[in-house]
Amino acid sequence: MQSSRTTFALLVLAATLAASGAQAQQVGKTREQVKAELAEAIRTGDIIGNGESSLTLRQLFPQRYPAVATAPGLTRAQVVGELEEARRTGDLMAGGDSGLRLNELYPQSYPPKFAGLGKTRAQVQAELREAIRTGDMMASGETGALLKDLYPERYANVKPAADAPLQARSPSSENMH
């Protein structure tokens, strides 16, 4: 068990050195600078740990590494103000397993959120025509693939006309499939 950990640590070290060496050649770092960066990464736990989690050693074992100094965040008054605003608008998570916010679970108890300006019917229809023309629509079924990905031969010569003004494009001039 110990030898596999040692082997893995040596492999990670070699891979890090190889990657750092390649990077050092590209940006002009010296060998000593790369070694110092690697030593600092090992000291602070900023290298990827073993397994498939893609977590750093610091994230896997925070008790083993010194705390990282962070930039000053919000003041207490700012945090309290944000909390009060979240309470007022219902932007707090509801209890239980629903995963919903209070304003989603009880919309009648909170002020409505402004949705912002939407698109006009003509804009939506123009976008739909363009998506049909270019195959930028989901294919039926559960694959989640776009039509242009499933049938590239149908859309090989179709160029997106997103830069052209909507008035310049007309449904009769479009190449519908």
PyMOL commands that set and color helices and strands:
alter all, ss='L'
color gray80, all
select helices_A, chain A and resi 2-27+31-44+57-60+62-64+76-89+102-105+107-109+121-134+147-150+166-168+171-173
alter helices_A, ss='H'
color red, helices_A
deselect
rebuild
show_as cartoon
